[in-house]
Amino acid sequence: MIKTLDKSESVAVLASNYIGNLSYIYRGRPFVVPITYFYDKNTGVIISYTGEGHKVRAMRLHSQVSLGVSEIKSVNSWSSILAHGTFKELSGATAKAQLHLFSLGVKDLIINKERRKLDFINEFSSKIENDDLPIVFEIKIEELTGKMRNN
């Protein structure tokens, strides 16, 4: 049976994962790309980063985006959420702080979910300390919906 998730169940799916599919519009066409993200429970925003390119140019033009996250065990056991929100590019100290929060949050999720050590987190530390920041952004969630099936 398929069930609609309530807000707390949808937040739980969002908060317990770090890979999602970002949807945005560019030149009148929809695009979907996988991203690594971190959901900050304290502020209720999704944090991510990217390099200069197609995706960020599109989001600068059209700030309405969505992020889909799915946990799939089988055809009869899955949950999926969709977060609609607004893209906001960060800069300066705020970008550094959010990138740091992102790196710590994703590190904890990977360690807890996958039980493995992470070496790539050091890359973030050097970027934060050397002002070699990627483009850091938030998605302010305006609507969060979810479904699950568990037979």
Beta strands, then each sheet from edge to edge (+ up, - down):
strand 1: 2-4
strand 2: 19-26
strand 3: 29-36
strand 4: 38-40
strand 5: 45-50
strand 6: 64-74
strand 7: 77-89
strand 8: 135-150
sheet 1: 1+ 8- 5+ 4-
sheet 2: 1+ 8- 7+ 6- 2+ 3-
end
